[in-house]
Amino acid sequence: MRLTSMRWEDGRLSMLDQRGLPTREEWIPLADHHQVAESIRDMVVRGAPAIGVAAAYGLALAAANGADMDEAAKELAASRPTAVNLFWAIDRIMALPSLNAEAVLAEAKKVEDEDYEMNLAIGRHGQELIHPGWNVLTICNTGALATAGHGTALGVIRSAHDAGKEIHVWSCETRPRQQGLRLTAYELTKEGIPFHSIADSAAASLMRDGRVDCVIAGADRIAANGDTANKIGTYSLAVLARHHGIPFFIAAPTSTLDTKLPNGDAIPIEERGAEEITHIEGIQIAPEACHVFNPGFDVTPGTLIDAIITEEGVHSGPYSFLSERDISSL
Ligand SMILES: CSC[C@H]1O[C@H](OP(=O)(O)O)[C@H](O)[C@@H]1O
């Protein structure tokens, strides 16, 4: 059975609580869009494409429950600010000619199915860049748990492995929420893909020692010039990769493109709570009243990205994802 982060069955939405993985596999039933918004905000479900799919199903619940769809859309849109897929999915549903329950659910299922197909295409295109025997470094979780299945950056890794390229993965722990140590390690273990989890701070010396052949990461929002918002720490990996002459790739579906933004300066960067840093599994590890700055994302300039892989193919810089419509509106 395909690993996925959520299931719509018999009119009900349930989500795999990613906060408990890898030690607890617990599915949570969600009865309404309020609970979906809360599950996105609390990172029960996380990952740019996955929260877009979740929001689409949240609107399907709102329609089925007879809720005010505009209010439901606003509540879901307020759950997290950085991943543009959330707003792309909400806008797509709200643009339907009719917001009856059947039509909204059908469109939500299309959003999910299309994301899965886009990830398979990203994998096909991206694995062409991966040489046999490469050591591939990645950050956060960009796999089936962050999408509708297969994954983006981790989808490229899966596809390269499935193509018999015998790669090895360095999976950054990804402080503070440890999506790499908990979720990517969980997925790679399930698939039997060789990997080592590493502290985020170990990446530099691995690159210096010639033990990294490429870096591949996901994205939460890509501006028209290729500036890319992704998990905090991605920018430092891009700078390190450029310093060491190592190719740095981003993998994302086109639903992650925000062509209204000419560059990454205006991408909203989510700041999360201090407890994500001061506590681990609810246990305090920092002094009382410890001051914390906890941005969830950073922006990597398109000039540091050697290729952006989408379902359409491999794009190389300089990037210009502006559509004709966007150019005419500038
Ligand atoms: C396939 S996109 C996954 C993307 O989302 C992650 O952020 P979060 O776990 O906070 O939702 C991270 O930026 C990943 O690259």
The ligand as a Gaussian input file, in Angstrom:
#p B3LYP/6-31G(d) Opt

LIG

0 1
 C        7.741000      18.414000      -0.339000
 S        7.806000      19.978000       0.329000
 C        8.267000      19.663000       1.958000
 C        8.796000      20.918000       2.585000
 O        7.984000      21.273000       3.696000
 C        8.790000      21.229000       4.849000
 O        8.425000      22.140000       5.813000
 P        7.458000      21.661000       7.028000
 O        7.911000      20.294000       7.463000
 O        7.679000      22.742000       8.088000
 O        6.056000      21.689000       6.474000
 C       10.171000      21.530000       4.325000
 O       10.337000      22.887000       4.017000
 C       10.181000      20.675000       3.109000
 O       11.160000      20.955000       2.155000

